[in-house]
Amino acid sequence: MKEYYYDKLMGIKTGGDQKGFHKSFHYHRYEPTPYSALEELFTHYQLSNNDQIVDYGCGKGRLNFFIHYHFQATVIGIEMNEDFYHEALTNRKNYLKTTQPSNSHIYFHCSLAEAYQVKPIDNRFYFFNPFSIQIFIKIINNILISVEKNRRDVEIILYYPSDDYIYYLENDTSFELKKEIILPYVHEHNENERFLIYQLIR
């Protein structure tokens, strides 16, 4: 029900998941974060309109539009699948027409996640387990290099986090767990139904 409600509210279409599998085992199938999970996340975790969020493996842009609608923050979606990328652009056009927000700071890039050049003001990074640990490590290194050049507070948001991601962040980087957000009702059946927020400690 919430899938329909929010899509209609924002004039977008973000349902469905990816048919088939990517030819490389490094990239996982696309599946949008449930709106019920996003509601729970942002009940316990706040953004401001000064934040700039990067969503790796954004698909059709659900997270991007949800964040922009509620926080008016700048959102950047990275998507390697050209079909999803074009659907995200169509959604952007319809979202802006439907909601007429005070700003239009919603951007999408069609590229491999690790190829994205982290911007000096990117400060929040979202991952719904979109690819292998090898790709994740490359992206975290890109983020850390950017922070070395332009010091700022940085946080990583993991949904349905893999053990590999968690182990790497906690043992090989300066990120520390800031908050765990458990999804009620579903977490008791699947412990992966949670968000982990990691903050870079400098």
Stockholm file with secondary structure:
# STOCKHOLM 1.0

chainA/1-202         MKEYYYDKLMGIKTGGDQKGFHKSFHYHRYEPTPYSALEELFTHYQLSNNDQIVDYGCGKGRLNFFIHYHFQATVIGIEMNEDFYHEALTNRKNYLKTTQPSNSHIYFHCSLAEAYQVKPIDNRFYFFNPFSIQIFIKIINNILISVEKNRRDVEIILYYPSDDYIYYLENDTSFELKKEIILPYVHEHNENERFLIYQLIR
#=GR chainA/1-202 SS CHHHHHHHHHTCCCCCCCSSCCSSTTBCCCCCCCHHHHHHHHHHCCCCTTCEEEEETCTTCHHHHHHHHHHCCEEEEEECCHHHHHHHHHHHHHHHHHHCCSCCCEEEEESCGGGSCCCTTCCEEEESSCBCHHHHHHHHHHHHHHHHHSCCCCEEEEESCCHHHHHHHHHHSSEEEEEEEECTTTTTTCTTCEEEEEEECC
#=GC SS_cons         CHHHHHHHHHTCCCCCCCSSCCSSTTBCCCCCCCHHHHHHHHHHCCCCTTCEEEEETCTTCHHHHHHHHHHCCEEEEEECCHHHHHHHHHHHHHHHHHHCCSCCCEEEEESCGGGSCCCTTCCEEEESSCBCHHHHHHHHHHHHHHHHHSCCCCEEEEESCCHHHHHHHHHHSSEEEEEEEECTTTTTTCTTCEEEEEEECC
//
